[in-house]
Amino acid sequence: MKIWELEREYSALLAFVNEGRNRKRRNVKRAVETIKKTLETQKERALVEFSKEWDRWDREYPLKLTAGELRIAASKIEKKDVAVLKGMIRNARSYHRGQKPPGRIYRKKGVVVRESFVPVEKALVYVPGGTAAYPSSLVMGAVPAQIAGVKKIFVTSPAAKGQIHPYVAAACKLLGITDVYRLGGAQAIYAFSYGIGSVPKVDMIVGPGNAYVEEAKRDVYGHVGIDMLAGPTELVILCTEPFSASAVAWDMFSQAEHDEMAMVGLFSSSKAHIKDVGKEMQRLIASNERRDVIEKALENNSFIVHYKNVDRAIEAINRIAPEHMELIGDEKRERDVLYPGVVYLGRHTTVAMGDYYIGTNHILPTGGAGRFTAGLSVDRFTKRKVLVKINKDFLRQYGDNAVRLSRIEGLYAHGEAIKARKEL
């Protein structure tokens, strides 16, 4: 990884980050378009053929898993791991339970507006697969949907050789979810967005995924709702003072191991600290089980930054708006950190605990989307319902002004509609 000098290379650093993000999208956009066109013509047959090619299906499987398949898969995990999953679900429920938005009533003389929040009817939780299993992402997507009151929750996940991962099956069982499909990738997003073959159309799609999943979600927005653009993971660590080089290295590895397109970065004011972190990364990578993935992520997308002015460092991080940020050292500076998807403070708050057991949601905006949206929450599964009622006094008081505005905008029928109600 290159070591950047922030004050001298500020613009070049941001250009490097932005170009990396844009490059990922360019590289996958054409492939995703091809998948979409194939699905438009070949429908469910294409879903099966894609699964045979990319998920190594040895034969044709029904897209939806049976209750028996789920039960058998879930039974393969140890009781102590069932307890771990239960604890994660319990913590997630505890945190998200307080997010349900309240309604309100607005009153003014002659007008009453009632606002309430109603859940979407059908939601899909996309659970990544591929080189790892992510029951945690299932929990993060399903728990807020259940608290919001979503009637039908579907789950889909890549199924290597046609088999659902036992830990995903076990989490589904604990959550009481029975509509589970063995589909992954961009093709799964399109299938549930449009309703292809036996796959139902949903109203909302949530969950993280690789760059192909992210691009498909970007494309289908408008046909369905999406949580956010949640693609390859990102982490930036800001150390305002030297901190354990080993802990920093492991934190960077913990996100880099997700995907070779992951982005990790370190901002430090100490060149000696940066040197120590580099040495630890070289030492620890040698025996890492996911070395190949980590090395590609570090080589292609990641960076280390030496800074002199912490204000400038925070400004750069706000511009980057990474998915995750760790702030280690002067915790008072958190008030200036505005746009990462989530900020972890202090010596003990590793991003990996946020991924699993704190209870906060780890489905977070990537690619700089944190500048305008936040992580998944209960309210993302609801829509605001607005009821409005005015009386004749309100119409008399403001009707003429409204008619005048209709004339200003050249919308004749608007004004006539208002005048007709005044005459009742």
N, C-alpha and C positions, 0 to 999 in steps of 0.2 A: 504494500500500500504506500502511496505517496504521502509524505508529510507536508502539509500546506502551512504556509505562514500567513495567518489570517489578515493582518493589517496590510500586507503587501499583495496578497492574492485573493482578496475578498470576492471580487466579481468572478474571477476564474473558478473559484471553489463552487459558487452557486451555479455557474454555467455547467460545471462537471456533474453536479447532482441533477440538474434539470435535463441535461442531455442523456444521462443514464436512464432517467424515467421515461423520456420520450423514445429512446432507443428500444426499451422493452415493449412499448406499445406498437411501434412500427414493426417490430419483428413478429408480433403475434397477430396483428390486425388482419393480414391477408389470410392466414391460416384459419382464423375464426370465421371470416367471410365465406371461405370454402365449406366449412362445416355447416354453416347456415344454409347455403344453397343446396347442399346435398340433402339436408333434412327436409327442405321444401319439396323436393321431388320424390325422395325415397321414404320419407316418413319413418315409421317405427322400424322398418327394415334397416335403415341407416343407423339407428341407435344400437341395434344388435351388432351390426358389422363394426361400428366404431369400438364397441366394447370388446369384441373378439380381437381387434388389432391392438388396442392400447391397454386393455386390462387383461389380456391373455386368456379370454374365455376359451375353454376347451370344447364347449358346445353351446347351444342356444339355451339361455335361461329365461324364465319369465322375468319381466322387469321389476315387478313387485315381489318382495319376499313373502313367503307364507308365515303364518304364526309358528308353525313347527320349525322352520329354518331359523327364525329369530330365537326361539327357545333353545334350540340345540347350540347355536353359536354363543349365546349368552352363558350357557352352562360351562363353557370351556375356561372361564376365568376363575381364579382362586377367590375364596371367601374374603380374604384380607383385602383384595383389590376391589371387591364389591363394596366393602366398607369405605375405601378411599373414594370411590365414585359417589357414594352416598354423602360423604362429607363435603365434597365439592358442590354437589347439588344443594345441600343445605346452606352452605355459605352464599352461593349465588342467589338463592331465594331470599335469604335474609337481607342481602344488600338491595336487590331489585324491588322488593315488596314496597318500599317507600317511594317508588318512582311513579306510581300510577297517578296521572294528572287529575286534579280536581276540576269540577265544572265551575261555572260562575253565572250570576244573573246581573245584567246591566239594566238599570232603570233610569229613565228620564221622564219628565212630564209628557205623557202621551205615548211612550214607547217602552217596550220590554224586549230584551234580547236574552235568550237562554242559550248558553254554550255548554255542551257536554261532549264526552269523548266516547266513541264507539269503536270496538276492535274491528280489524279486517276479518273477513270470514275465513279465508284460506291462506296459509303461509307455508313456504318451503324453507327448511333449514338445510343449507348445503354444508356437508361435512367433508373437508378435504381428505384425500387419501394418498395414493401413490407410494412414496418411500417411507411414510410414517402413518400412524393412526392418530386421530384427533377426537376422542370422546369429549375432551374439554370444549371444543368448538361446538359440538352438539348441545352441550349443557348451556353454553353462553347464548346460543340462538333460541333454544326451546324454552328456557326458564322465563325470560321476559315475555315471550309470546303467550305462555300459559297464564302468567299474572295479568296480562292485558285482557285475557278472555277470548283469545282466538279459538274459534270452534273446531277447525280442522288444521292440524299441524302435520305436514309431510316431511319426511327426511330422505335425503338421497346422498349416496356416497359411492365413490369408485369401489368396485368389488373385484379384487385380484382373483383371477381364475374363477370368477363367478361367485365368490364367497364373501359375505359381509365380514368385516373385522369383528372378532368376538367382543372387544371392548366397546365398540360402537353399538353392537347389539345389546350388550348389558346395560349401557346407558339408556338406550331406547326403552328397555324393559322397566328400568327404575323410574323413568319419566312417564311411563304409561303411553308411549307412542307406538302405534301398531302399523301405520302407513309408511312403510320403509321401502325404498327403491335402490336397486344396485346400478346406479348410473353416476358417472362423474364427468368432469370437464365441461367445456363450453356447450357440448351437446345436451347435457343435463339442464343447463340454464335455459336453453331454447325450448326444450321439451316441456318444461313446466311453465314457461311463459306463454306458449301458444296452445298447449294441450295437444300433444302429438300421440296418436294411437291410443294406447291404454293409459298414458300418462295424463293426469288431470291438469287443467290450467289453474294456477293459483293467482292470488291478488298481490302477494308480497314475497320477495325472495331475499333471504338474509344469509350471511355466512361468508367467511374468508375463502380465498382460493388462490390458485396460481394466476399468472398473467393472462392466461386464456379465459379463465373463469371471470376475471375482472373485466376483460374486454367484452365478453358476452353480456355481462350485467350492464355495462355502459350502453350497449346496443339495444337491449330490450326495455330500458327505462322508458316509461310512457305506456307500454303494453301492460306492464306490471310495475309495482313499486319495488324499490330496492332499499336496503339499509344504507349503503354507501359504496364507494369504490374501495374495496378491501382486498388489495392484491398482495404481492410479495412483501414480506415483513420488513420493517425498518426500525432501527434503534440508533439514537444519538445519546452519548454520555457526556455530560459536562462536569468536569472536576475543577472546582475553584481552588482546590489544594490537592497535593499528592495523596493518592489513595491506593490501597492494595492492588498491585499490578496483576496479581493472579486473579482477584475477583473481577477486575475490569476485563481481563482477557476472557474469562469464562462467560461473563455477561455478553460480550460481543459474539462469542461462539454460539451462545444459546439462541441467538436470533439468526445468525448466519447459517446454522445447520438446517433451518427450515427449507431453504430453497437457494439454488445457486444464483437466483436473481435478487436475493435479499440484499439490503443495504444497511451497513453498520458504520458508525463513526464515533470518534473520540475527540473532544475538545479539552485540552489541558494547557495550563499556563506554565508548566514546568517541562523543559526539554529533558531533564533527567528522568522525570516520571514517564514521559513518552518512550524514552529509550528502554526503561524497565518493562513497560507494557509490551513493547516489541519483542524483547527477549523472552518474556513469559509466553507470548503467543507462539513463538517458534518452538519453545520447549513443550508446550501442552498439545500442540497440533499433532505431534509425532505419533501419539498413541490414541488419537481421537477416532471413535467409531465412524464418524461421518466426515472424515477428513476431506474427501474429494469434493463434497458439496460445500463445505466451509471454505476451502481454498479458492474455489471458483467465485464464491460470493465476495471474498476479501479482495481478490485480484481485480474483479471487473467493476464492482459497484461501491467499494468502501473507501474510507479515508480517515486520516488522523490529522488534527489541526492544532498547531501551536498558536496560542493567542497571548497578547499582552494586556488587552483591555477587555474586561469581562462584559461590559455593556455591548461592545461590538460582537462578542461571541454570542450573546443572547439574541442580538438583532439577527445574526445569521441563522441561528436555530429557529427563530420565529419565521424567517423567510423560507427555510427548508420545510418546516412543519412536519417533522417525522411522526410516524405512527406512535412510537414509544420514545420517551426521554427519561434519563436518569439524571438527577441533580445531586451531586455529592459535594459537600463542603458548606458553603454559605447558603443555608436554606431560606434566608430572607429574600434571596433573589428570585424565589418562585413567583413573587407577585409580578415580575416582569416577563415571565414565560407565559405566552398566551395561546399558542397554536398547536403544539403537539397533541396527538390524540389522547395521550395520558402522560402525566408526569409522576415519576416515582422519586420520593425524597429520602435522602439519608443513607447511612452506612449499611443498613440491613434490608432495604427495600429493593430487592432484585426484581428485574422484570419477569423472571421465570415464576416467581410467586404470584405475580399478577396474572400470568397466563393460566395458573392452575387453581389457587386456593384462597386468594384474598376475598373473592366474591364479586369484585368489579368486573366489568365485561371486557374481554380481550378481543372482541370484534371491533376494530378501530379503523379510522380512515387512513389511507396510505396515499402516496403520490402527491402530497401537499394539500390534500382535501381537508385536513384539519384546520385550514384557514377559514373554512365556512361551515363545517359540520363536526359533530362529535361522535363518540362511540355508540354502539347499540344500546338501547334502553327500552323500557316498557312503552313509552309514548310513541316509539317508532312503529308500533303495531296498531296504533289507533289513529282515527281521523276525527277532526273536530266537527261536531254537528251543531249547526246554528239554527235556532228558531227565532223569528222576528215577528212582532205584532205592534202595529200602531193604531191609534184611535183617530176619530174624526177631528178632534181638536189639533192634534199634531199635523194632520193633513192640511187643515186650514191655515195653521201658522207657517208652515214651510212649503206648501204646495206651489205657490206662485213662484217662489225662488227656484224650485226644481224645474218648473215649466220653462222659466227663463234660461236655465242651464241647458235644457234640451234644445232650445232655439240656438244658443251659442254653438253647440256641437253639431247642429244641423240634423238632429234626430227628431223629426216631427211627431212620429207616433208615440215617442216617450212622453211628450208633453200632453198629447191628447189622452193617453192612458191615465195620467195623473188627474186631468180635468174631469174625466168620466167618473173617477172614484169620488171626487169632491161633490159631485152632484147627487150621490146616493143618500 
